[in-house]
């Protein structure tokens, strides 16, 4: 098996400590901050991947809207929507780390062909059940669980495969464009799903999602293997899972971004629960209203992803600041007295939520050893998505018992508190303190060093 440049070596320390480590960009591009917004699309394999993902992502968003609305229709319960979401992400919590080990041991392109096929079949099965009129809520629960099992391996393999398509030089840009791709589909999927559900029912949205997986499978088959930066699969051995955990635990630039996205993902990203509750109980809308709210949030998320694609570097203070603002905006939206105000606030919530995701994802991928990237990304995805089985039922219960506003408020408070705590911890580890200067012409708030130790982490802030 051929390998790309630097495939077997650990990341080279960045000579400029003000940036997150970038193992290859400096030699090829003297000013990596000025790379184009769409630079990764110059690479043929990535163009194929992005095109296939656009089709599949659109189908995925159609199914998400249809699934949430179908469960609400069958049960009338926000908690049931939360259970569905929890079942979809429960396998990531239980088996996510093992998915990373599998992703490191096997060729990622072949692995993705298997997982994408399995995910498409779950959509087709749910379509048949719904279109024939036999669907029950336990069917939706089962399909959500099976989809989650496929995702356990698909997510770390897909995340790590991005680096194999574009190489480390374009990795940060590709991660941002992947997020932009997902959010672009989110602009289309919910709107189409809302029309389909209103006109002919949820089954056709499930069918469209099942068929949409043909596109990424075709893209994977058409790729040129000789142009991939393949990382040799890790031979089977003992202690590989522990090695990955130790790798993360010993590096604050890996550990604390993962901690933050864990809290935000578990308690701050439960929009399937909150938006259905706001539409049904607060604003008394329908499936079209639900689709509109998801579209507005997607517009903000797309803007956040494209802005991230323009940035050549990622600072930890950007991650912390975005987390804090994300939580505060959720608190504000929870108290919004009228529909139009609530709807407009979803745009910046989506933008800062995507900033958290892209910044943390690119920081973790670039700082991780390529040979352990699958395991590191499985831990990242486990805490980001796998915490949902813990958070979603709790948030759903709060929403049912105390109302949509209280549920949304709780998520915002926890997200903002986690961002503040992680920021203070990173500042302490990096030997920084917060300095407030009220003199004219100077920054009002800045981090300054307490001592010269931990210079690289301090500079990343």
C-alpha positions, 0 to 999 in steps of 0.5 A: 500500500502506497502512502502519502508524504508524512503519513507515518510521522508525528506532526512537526512542531509549528515554528510559529506557536501562535497557530495550531500545528500545521505539519506541512503547509509552511514549506509549500505556502509561505503565508498559509493564512491567505489560502483561498476559501475553496482551496481543497476543491482543487483536489479531484478526490476531494471534489468527488467526495464533496459532491457525493456528501452534498447529495447524501447530506441533503437526504440526511437532513430530510430524514432528520426532519421527517423522523422528528415530526413522525415521532411527535405525530405518533406520540405527541411527546417531546421526550419521545423525540429525545429518546429517538435522538438518544438511541441514534447516538447511544452506540457512539457513547458505548462503542465510539472508541472501538470504532476509532480502533477499527478505523485505524486498522482498516483501509478507510475508503473500503470501510466507508463503502460498507458503512455508507451502504448500511446507513442507506439501507436503514433509510430504505427500511424506514421508507417501506414501513412508513409508505405501507402504513405499518410504521410504529414508534418502536420501528423508528427507535430501532432504525435510529439505533441501527443507524447509530451503530453504522455511525460508530465506524463511519464517523471516525473513518470519514473524519480521518479520510479527509486528511488522506484525500487532501493532505495536512496542508489543506486539512483545515480548509477541507474540515471547514468546507465539509461543515459548509457542505453539511450546512448547505444541505441543511438549507435545502433538506428541511425545506424539501422535507417540510413540503413532502411531509405536508403534501404526501407524508414522511415516507417519501423523505425516508426513501429519498435519504436511502437512495441518496447514499448511492452518490457518496458510494459512487464517489468513493469508487471513482477516486484515484488511489494513487492520489491519496495520502494513505496512512498505513493501517495500524497492525492489530495489537494490545493496548491500542485503545489505551494508547489513544487515550493517553495521547489525548490526556497528555496534550491540553490542546487535544483534551480541553477542546474535546471536553468543551465540545462534549458539554456543548454537544450533550446539552447545547445541541438538542435542537430537535427537541427544542424546535419541535416543542417551540413550534408545537407548544409555544408558536403553534406552527406545523411541519413547514414552520419547523422546516423554516426554523431549521433552515434559518439555523442552517443559514447561520451555520453555513456562514460560520463554516465559510468564515472558518474556511477563510481562516488559516489558523485556529486559536483556542480563545476563538473556540472558548469565545464562540462557546460562551456566545453560543450559550448566551444566545441560547439563553436570549432565544429562550426568553424571546417573546415573539416568533420572528425574534426567536427565528432570527436568533437561530441564525447567530446560534447556528453560526457560533455553534458551527464555529465551535465545531469547526475550530475544535475539529481542525485543532484536534485533527492537526494536533493528533499523530496521524497514526492515531487520528482515527482513535482521537477523532472517535473520542472527539465524536464520542463526546460530541455526539455520544453524550446525546443519549445522556443529555437528550432524555434529560433535556426532553424531560425538562422540556415536557415538564417545565416548557420549551423555554426552560429546556432551551435556557438550561442548555444555554446555561450549561454551554456558557458555563462549560466554555467559561470553565474550559477557558479558565483552565486553559489560561491556568495551564498556559500560565496566563492571566486576564488583564483588563485595560480601560485606557483609550487606544488599548485592548480592553481585555487580553490574556497575558503571561504569568510566567514564560512556561507553557509558551506554545499553549499560551500562544495558541490562546 
